[in-house]
């Protein structure tokens, strides 16, 4: 929730935030010829959602609503959970957006039709940063895709510290770059051809079986 912080009091939320945020992101995306993504509180159909928005330079907006809400913090009391796993198509890349706690649930990315890039927008604390890094790497290895994890820095009003630890991991689980304890912008090229060659050589995805369990 980059425009508000992790707000868990519905009385503090404002629909005007989403209007202003989308306006600013559209302007930035257009003027710099890029796409910008991240999660914000979003009000729609009488519910608040923790929504990942992906704003393209042409004004097109794609979105995903967080499915796994963080019950230990009371997120389910404020936000309505999404029910659809999504992927975005952008410049020939299949991109799957996910949010924070979603990272702990591999079923959200367990598919025979794997993405080229997974993006996690997160509010992951210092106390569990080892889990954050390990799970990001695991998602890259099991899906043979690039994974980008973007995490907040600083300290919130409850005294929880956030280490940043934003990182990009390649399709073989190698950490390409990491921003421990830093704010900033990092640019790094991703080579789809190398990923496709690796997948062809080791076609693990072809052996995946999606299991449906009814309780």
C-alpha positions as CSV (number, residue, x, y, z in Angstrom):
1,X,0.0,0.0,0.0
2,X,2.6,2.5,-1.2
3,X,0.2,5.5,-1.2
4,X,-1.1,5.1,2.3
5,X,0.9,2.7,4.4
6,X,-0.6,-0.6,5.7
7,X,-3.9,0.9,6.9
8,X,-6.1,-1.4,9.0
9,X,-8.7,1.1,10.1
10,X,-11.5,1.5,7.6
11,X,-12.4,4.9,9.1
12,X,-9.0,6.3,8.0
13,X,-9.4,5.3,4.4
14,X,-10.5,7.6,1.6
15,X,-11.7,6.9,-1.9
16,X,-10.0,10.2,-3.0
17,X,-6.6,8.5,-2.4
18,X,-7.2,6.1,-5.2
19,X,-8.5,8.8,-7.6
20,X,-5.4,11.0,-7.0
21,X,-3.0,8.0,-7.1
22,X,-4.3,6.8,-10.4
23,X,-4.1,10.3,-11.8
24,X,-0.5,10.7,-10.8
25,X,0.6,7.3,-12.0
26,X,-1.0,7.8,-15.4
27,X,0.8,11.0,-15.8
28,X,4.2,9.5,-14.8
29,X,3.7,6.4,-16.9
30,X,2.8,8.5,-19.9
31,X,5.6,11.1,-19.6
32,X,8.3,8.5,-18.9
33,X,7.0,5.8,-21.3
34,X,6.8,3.0,-18.8
35,X,4.5,1.0,-16.6
36,X,4.1,1.4,-12.8
37,X,2.8,-1.2,-10.4
38,X,2.0,-1.5,-6.7
39,X,-0.8,-2.1,-4.3
40,X,-3.2,0.5,-2.9
41,X,-6.4,0.5,-0.8
42,X,-9.2,0.5,-3.4
43,X,-12.9,0.9,-2.9
44,X,-15.3,-0.8,-5.3
45,X,-18.8,-2.4,-5.0
46,X,-19.1,-1.5,-1.3
47,X,-15.9,-3.2,-0.4
48,X,-12.3,-2.2,0.3
49,X,-9.6,-4.3,-1.5
50,X,-5.9,-4.5,-1.2
51,X,-5.4,-4.0,-4.9
52,X,-2.3,-4.3,-7.1
53,X,-2.7,-1.8,-9.9
54,X,-0.5,-1.9,-13.1
55,X,-0.7,1.4,-15.0
56,X,0.7,1.5,-18.5
57,X,1.9,4.5,-20.5
58,X,-1.2,4.4,-22.8
59,X,-3.5,4.8,-19.7
60,X,-4.5,1.1,-19.6
61,X,-4.9,-0.2,-16.1
62,X,-4.7,-3.9,-15.1
63,X,-5.3,-5.1,-11.5
64,X,-5.3,-8.0,-9.1
65,X,-7.0,-8.1,-5.7
66,X,-5.0,-9.8,-2.9
67,X,-6.4,-13.2,-2.1
68,X,-4.6,-14.2,1.0
69,X,-5.4,-11.5,3.5
70,X,-3.2,-11.3,6.6
71,X,-5.5,-12.5,9.4
72,X,-3.0,-12.1,12.2
73,X,-3.1,-8.3,11.7
74,X,-6.9,-8.2,11.2
75,X,-6.7,-7.5,7.5
76,X,-9.8,-9.6,6.8
77,X,-11.9,-7.3,9.1
78,X,-11.2,-4.3,6.8
79,X,-10.6,-5.7,3.3
80,X,-12.5,-8.0,1.0
81,X,-10.4,-10.9,-0.4
82,X,-10.0,-11.3,-4.1
83,X,-11.0,-14.6,-5.7
84,X,-9.2,-14.6,-9.1
85,X,-5.6,-15.3,-9.9
86,X,-4.5,-13.0,-12.7
87,X,-1.7,-12.3,-15.0
88,X,-0.9,-9.2,-17.1
89,X,0.4,-9.1,-20.6
90,X,3.0,-6.4,-21.2
91,X,5.5,-6.0,-24.0
92,X,5.4,-9.7,-24.7
93,X,5.9,-10.7,-21.0
94,X,3.4,-12.7,-19.0
95,X,3.4,-11.0,-15.6
96,X,1.7,-12.4,-12.4
97,X,1.2,-9.8,-9.6
98,X,0.9,-10.9,-6.0
99,X,0.8,-9.1,-2.7
100,X,2.8,-9.6,0.5
101,X,1.2,-12.6,2.4
102,X,0.4,-14.2,-0.9
103,X,4.0,-15.2,-1.0
104,X,3.5,-17.9,1.7
105,X,1.0,-19.7,-0.5
106,X,2.6,-21.4,-3.5
107,X,-0.8,-22.6,-4.8
108,X,-1.3,-19.1,-6.1
109,X,1.5,-19.5,-8.6
110,X,1.2,-23.3,-9.1
111,X,0.1,-23.6,-12.7
112,X,1.1,-25.4,-15.9
113,X,0.9,-22.1,-17.7
114,X,3.7,-20.4,-15.7
115,X,4.4,-16.6,-15.9
116,X,7.6,-15.1,-17.2
117,X,7.8,-12.6,-14.3
118,X,6.2,-12.6,-10.9
119,X,6.0,-9.4,-8.9
120,X,5.4,-9.3,-5.1
121,X,4.5,-5.9,-3.6
122,X,5.1,-6.3,0.1
123,X,5.1,-4.9,3.7
124,X,7.4,-7.6,5.1
125,X,9.0,-7.0,8.5
126,X,12.6,-7.4,9.6
127,X,11.8,-10.2,11.9
128,X,10.8,-12.5,9.0
129,X,13.1,-11.1,6.3
130,X,14.8,-14.6,6.1
131,X,11.4,-16.0,5.1
132,X,10.9,-13.3,2.5
133,X,14.2,-13.9,0.7
134,X,13.9,-17.7,0.9
135,X,10.3,-17.8,-0.4
136,X,11.1,-15.3,-3.3
137,X,13.9,-17.6,-4.4
138,X,11.7,-20.7,-4.0
139,X,9.0,-19.2,-6.2
140,X,11.6,-18.5,-8.9
141,X,13.0,-22.0,-8.8
142,X,9.7,-23.8,-8.9
143,X,8.3,-21.7,-11.7
144,X,11.6,-21.2,-13.6
145,X,10.8,-17.5,-14.0
146,X,12.1,-14.2,-12.9
147,X,10.7,-13.0,-9.5
148,X,10.7,-9.4,-8.4
149,X,10.1,-8.7,-4.7
150,X,9.5,-5.0,-3.7
151,X,9.4,-4.4,0.0
152,X,9.0,-1.3,2.2
153,X,11.6,0.3,4.4
154,X,11.5,2.3,7.6
155,X,9.4,1.9,10.7
156,X,5.7,2.0,11.2
157,X,3.6,3.5,14.0
158,X,3.6,0.2,15.8
159,X,7.3,0.1,16.0
160,X,7.8,-2.6,13.4
161,X,11.0,-2.2,11.3
162,X,11.0,-3.0,7.6
163,X,14.4,-3.8,6.0
164,X,13.6,-3.2,2.3
165,X,15.4,-6.3,1.0
166,X,13.8,-5.7,-2.4
167,X,15.4,-8.1,-4.8
168,X,15.2,-9.7,-8.3
169,X,15.8,-13.4,-8.7
170,X,16.3,-15.2,-12.0
171,X,14.7,-18.4,-13.3
172,X,17.5,-20.5,-11.7
173,X,17.1,-19.0,-8.2
174,X,20.1,-16.7,-8.5
175,X,19.8,-13.3,-6.8
176,X,20.5,-10.8,-9.5
177,X,20.4,-7.8,-7.2
178,X,19.2,-6.8,-3.8
179,X,18.7,-3.5,-2.0
180,X,19.1,-4.3,1.7
181,X,18.1,-1.3,3.9
182,X,18.0,1.1,1.0
183,X,15.5,3.3,-0.7
184,X,16.0,4.0,-4.3
185,X,15.6,2.9,-7.9
186,X,17.4,0.1,-9.5
187,X,17.4,-0.8,-13.2
188,X,18.4,-4.3,-14.5
189,X,17.7,-6.0,-17.8
190,X,15.8,-9.3,-17.9
191,X,16.6,-11.7,-20.7
192,X,13.6,-13.7,-21.8
193,X,15.6,-15.7,-24.3
194,X,17.9,-17.0,-21.6
195,X,14.9,-18.1,-19.5
196,X,13.2,-19.9,-22.4
197,X,16.5,-21.7,-23.2
198,X,16.7,-22.8,-19.6
199,X,13.1,-24.0,-19.6
200,X,13.6,-26.0,-22.8
201,X,16.7,-27.7,-21.4
202,X,15.1,-28.5,-18.1
203,X,11.3,-28.7,-18.7
204,X,10.2,-29.1,-15.1
205,X,7.0,-27.1,-15.7
206,X,5.8,-29.8,-18.1
207,X,5.7,-32.3,-15.2
208,X,3.5,-30.1,-13.0
209,X,0.2,-31.5,-12.0
210,X,-2.4,-29.1,-10.6
211,X,-4.1,-30.8,-7.7
212,X,-7.6,-29.9,-6.6
213,X,-8.5,-31.0,-3.1
214,X,-12.1,-30.8,-1.8
215,X,-12.6,-30.9,1.9
